[in-house]
Structure formats: C-alpha cells, structure tokens
Amino acid sequence: MDFSTWKNIEFAYPAYLWLLLLVPVLIYWYFARRKGRQSVMMVSSIEGLKGLPVSWKVRFRPLLLVLRLLAVVALIVALARPQTSNTSESIDSEGIDIVMAIDISGSMLAEDLQPNRMEAAKKVAMDFVDKRISDRIGLVVFSGESFTQCPITTDHAVLKNQIMQVKSGMLQDGTAIGMGLATSVDRLRNSHAKSKVIILLTDGVNNTGLIDPLTALEISKAFKIRVYTIGVGTIGKAPFPMPMADGTVQMVMQDVQIDEPLMKKISKETGGKYFRATNTTDLKNIYNEIDQLEKTKVEITSYKRFAEHFFILAMIALACILLEVILRYSLFKSLP
C-alpha cells in the first residue's frame, strides 16, 4: 500500500483511536517502574565513574520499549479498521433526443450579433451541448438546401467539433426552412426517446426548397416532435458585409426580415415555443430557457466498495511482539 492510499484512509471504528492516549501512560509506567527497581548507593562523588564505558546492551535496552509501543500502536490502529473506498456510479437517464437546425445562409454573416450571427449561434449551441450531459444531440444545417452535419450522438466532443466547422457557403444560398425542418425530423423519426426536440434557428423567410414549411410542420406533428423556433436578428436594419467589385468588403445596412408568423405557428402546433434574439445576450438566454424547459430525468446509483488495511498493521504488531520477546530473553536477558 503506497503513501497515496494512506492519504485517502478512513476508519470503520475511529473511537478505538482514543486508546492511543495509553501510549504516554505506558512510557511513564516504564520509566517509573525502572527507577523503582534500581538500587541506590550513596557515594561522596561520581567523578571516578564518569570515564567508565557503558555496555551496548544498556544503550540499546530502550529498543524493547520502542518495539512494545510500536506493537500497541499498530494493534490500536488495526482495531479502528483502516480502509479505503472505491465509489462507482450507475447512471440511468430518460434522455431527450435533440436536433439543432441552424440556418447558414449568407445573411447569417450580419453583425447585429457579435461577432456575427453565425459565430454567435455556434458558440451558444456548443454551450448548450455542454449542459445536456446525458442527451443524444445532432446537427442539421440549411440554407438553399439542408444537410445533416452530425447525426444524433452522445459523443458531444465530435458534435462540438462539427459545430465548429460550420460556415456560410457550405451549401447553395437561400433559406429553405421547410427543408431544414424536414431533415431534422428525418433524424428523429426512428428515435425511441421519451421526448424528441428540434431547435430551429433562422434569420430569414423561406424562399426556396423542395419541401414547404407547413408540410414539414405536419410531419413533425405526426412524429410527435416538439419544435422550438428562434428568429435571429435585430429589429429594423442590420450591418451586412457586402463583397465589392474591387475585392473589398463594405458593411451595408439591410432590412431584417423574419417570418415570425410561420415560426410561431410551427412552435405552437408542435408544443414548443418561439423566441426572438435581437442580440447575443438574448440568444444565450433563449438556449438557457430551452435547457430549463427540456429537463432530463437522471437517476444516479452509487456503489461503494471498501478495501481493508488492518491486516498489515496486525502483522506489524505481531512482528514487533515476537522480536521484543526474542531480544528480551536472549541478548537482554541478564539486564533488569
């Protein structure tokens, strides 16, 4: 047993450690008894005795006391039953399967959220993933078309890596809300989770795609999937980086257009909720609210296993007692 084990030691019967107070009593008793057994001789001076050699047996006689005290201490600590514990946990959870559908159209580069809508959405999504420890989460991206960036998984490290790789221009430009919602539903349709959720984030109006948003809504309802919708963008106009003919980029103020009636209809009819994020703080608070609304029931059962360490102390005590007896009746036999 190494030193690190002793640092984590516990005692099953710590009350026995009070017996260690007997150790100073034994020391006192030893010296008092030895003094009482010594003969007294009256001499006028001890100057003539100072140069006499002292036998090695006399010098090492206290070794017997040390061995006896070590035996007593080891036995007392052994009675207290030193032990270390190893705790394991069994986690049983009613997980929620979640798909985050994020709009990656060109308008997501607008800088009304900092540093822009796209990066703010990615950052907040990764923070949300960190909070959902036991849930399976996937990622769908959409613009003019939709794509599954990451299937639902419990490997959140892989998921966060996929979120980091999202950027505008990965897909044909446009805003296909119906396609994004339909692809998200497809990721969840075979799920056996007790609760299935889609978080759909967009900053625009549906203007393309093979599937109409209302058709995707009906599919969501058929599979009993709850949809939370988030409209991203300030009220009025937002600064948007516009590439110029000479290769430079200029900030141009553009109108923010979000189909809020559609977003509200999708969330209301699926049992979700619609949110509007006009700045980065709003977006963080929205994901925090969704995190609170979609709580996962987790039951943790702890198992504690104890390892006993009294045996080695009992062996030390026995060895000290045997060694003391051997020395007392052999090398130190002639001494009082």
N, C-alpha and C positions, 0 to 999 in steps of 0.2 A: 504494500500500500504506500503510494508516494505522498509527498507533502501536500499536494493539491487536494487529495482525498480528505486529509485531516482538516483542511480549511472548511469543508462542507459537512463536517461531522455533526450529528445530532445524538441526543441521549434519550433512550426509551424511559429510563428511570433516573432523572437528574438529581432526585432527592438524595441518592446514595453518595453524591459528591460531597455532601456535608461531612461525611466520615473522614475526609482529608484533614479536618481540624484535629484529628487524633495524632497526626504526624508530629507536630511540635510537642505534644504531650509525651510521645514515645521518646523523643530526643531528650527532653528534660528528665524523664524517668531513667533513661540510660545513664546519663552523667551523674544524677543524684545517687543511683544505686552503686555506680562505680566508685564514687567518692566515699560512700559509707563502708565499702569493703576494703579500702586501702588502709594499711597500718600507719600509725603515726609514731615518729621517733623524734624526740627533742634533741637538737644539736645546737651548739653555740654559733656555728657559722657553716654556710654551704659553699664557701669559696673553693674548698678542696674537691667538691663534687662536680663543678662546672665543666671540667675537661673530660669527664668520663664519657665513653662512647655510648650511644643509645642503640639498642638492638633494633634490627629491621622489623622484627616481629612486633615490637612496641609501636613503631611508626605506622605500620600497616594494620594494626588492630582495629582502627575505626572502619576499615573496609567491611567488617562484619555488620556494623550498624548500617552502613550505606546499602548493603545487599538486602538487609531486612526491611529497610524503609522503602527501597525500590519494589520489593515484593508486595508490601502493604499497599502502596500507591497503585500498582498495576492491578491488584485484586479489587480495590475500591472502584477504579475506573471501569474495570470489566463488569462489576456488578451493576453499574449505571447503564450498561449495554450501549456502547457507542455504535452508531450505524449511519450509513449514507443512504439516501433515497434517490430513485430514478423515476421521474414522472413522465408518463406518456399520455397523450390525449387522443380521443376518438371524436372526430367532428362529423355530426350528422346534420345536414342542412337541407332545407327546402329551397333550392336555388332558383333564381329567376334568370331566364334566358333573355338577353338583351341584344338588339342590333342598333347600332348608331349609324344613321344615314346622313351623310354630310354633303352638302352642295359644294362642288369645287369649280363652279363656273367662273368666268373671268371677273365677274362683279365682286367675287369674294376677296379680291385684292384691294377693295376700297379701304381707306384708312380712317373710317369713323370709329373703329375699334382698334386698339393698339396691340402689336404694330400694324396689323390689318385683320380683316375678318377671318381670313383663312388661318393665320397663325394663332389668333385668339381661340378659335374653335378647336384647333388641335391641342393647344395647351390645356384648355378646360376639359376636353374629352379624356386626356391622359390622367388628369387629376381625378376625374370621376371613376376611371378604371381602377385606380389605386384604392378607392374606397369600397369597391364591390369585390371583396376577397373571395367569396365562395361562388360567385355567379359566372355563368358562361356568357361571354360577350363577343360580338362580331362587328365588323365594319363594312358598310356599303358606301361607295362614293358615287355621285351622279352629277352630270351637267347636261349635255345634249343626249347622253345615254347613261346607263348605270353599270356598275361593276362591283363584284364582291372583292374588296381589298383583303379581308380576313374573315374566314368562316367563324361561327361561334366557337369559342375555346376557353378553357380555364388557364391556358398558358398566357398570362397577361403580359409577360415580357415580350413575347412575339407580337402580341396585339399592339402594344405601345410602339414597338419598332415599325410596324406597318403604318400606324398613325403618323409617325414622324416623316415617313416617306411620301405622304400625300402632298400633292402640289397642283396648282392650277395648270391646265394644259394637258393633263394625262388623258383626257377624253375629249371628244368633239364638244365644242362650246354650245351653250344653250342651257335651258332649265327644264329638265324633264322630271318634274315632281312625281308624276304617276309612275314612271319607270323606277325611280329611286325607292318609292314605297313598295311597289310590286316585287322588286328584287329582295328587299328586306323581308317581306312576307315569305318569299320562297325559302329564305334561310331558316325560317322558324316553323314552317308548316309541318315538319316531321318531328318537331320538338315535343318531348313528354314532360316538360317542366310544368309546375303548377301555375306559373304565371309567365306570360310571354309579352315582351315590351319592345316597341320601336321608338327611338328618339330621332325625329326627322328635323334637320336643321337646314333652312334655306334663306336666301336673301332676295328672292325674286318671284316671278309669276311664271306658271307653267306655260311654255311656248313651243314645246316640241315633245317627241317621244311617241312610241307605238302604243302605249297604254295610257288611257285617260285617268287623271287622279281620282275621279269618282268611281271608276271601275276598280282601281286599286283599293279604294276605301271599302267597297263591298267585299272584296277578297279578304281584307283584314278582318272585317266583322265575321266572315264565315269561319275563319280560323281562331276567333276569339282572341285577337291580338290587340292589346291596348297601345295606342299611339299618342305620344307626346310630341307636339309640334312647336318649333321655335323659329320665329321670324327675326332675322338679324339685320340691323341697320338703323341708323338714326332717323329722326322724323325730319322730312324735308329733303335737303341735298347732302351728298357725301363726297369727299375728295377721292377721285379715282385716278390711278396712274395711266396715262394715255401715251402709247408709243407714237413718236412723231416721225415724219418722213426723213429727217436728218439723223435718225438713230437715237435721239434723246428721248427722255420721258418727262412729260409735264403732268402736273396734277390738274385735273378738270373736275369741276363740280357737276355731279349728275343727280337726277331725281332718284330717290329711293322708292321702289315700287315692290310691295309685298302683298300677295293675295291673302290678306288676313281672313276674309270670309271663308275661303277654302280651308285654310289652316284650322280655323275654329270648328268648321263642320267635321273635318277628319278627326280631330281630337275629341269633340263632344260625342260623336256617334260610336266611337270605339272605347269610351270610358276614360280617355286621357284628359289632357289639359293643354291649352295654348298659351305660349309665353312670347313676349316681345323683348328682345335685348337691344337696347339702343347704345350700350357701351360695354366695355369689357367686364366691369363690375356686375352689371345686370346679368351677363351670360354666366358668370361664376355662381351668382345667387340662384339662377334658374336650375343649373345642374345640381346644386346643393338641395334645392327643394324637391327635385325629382328623386334624388337619393333618399330623402326622408319619406317621400310618398311610396316608394317601392322598397320597403324593408324586407330583408331576407331573414327567415327564422333559422337560427343556428343553435344547435344543442351540442355542448362540449362535455364529454365524459372523461374525467381524469382517472388514471390508474397509477398508483404509487407503489413501487416495489422497493423493499428495504434490503440492504446488504449488511450483515452483522460483522463487527470487527472486534468482538470481545475475545475471540479465541486466541489471537496473537498476544493479547495482554495477559491472558491466563497462562500461556506458555512462558512468557517473560517472568511472571511471578513464580512459577514452578522452578524455572531455571535458577532464579536468584536464591530461592529457599534451599535447593539442593546444593548450590555452590557454597552457601553460608554454612550448612551442616558439614559439608566435606572439609572446609577450611577450619571450622571450629574444632573438629575432632581429629585433625591431623596436624597442620602447621601451627595452629594457635592453641593446641591442646594444653600445653603447660602454662599458658597465661591465664590470669584470673578473669 
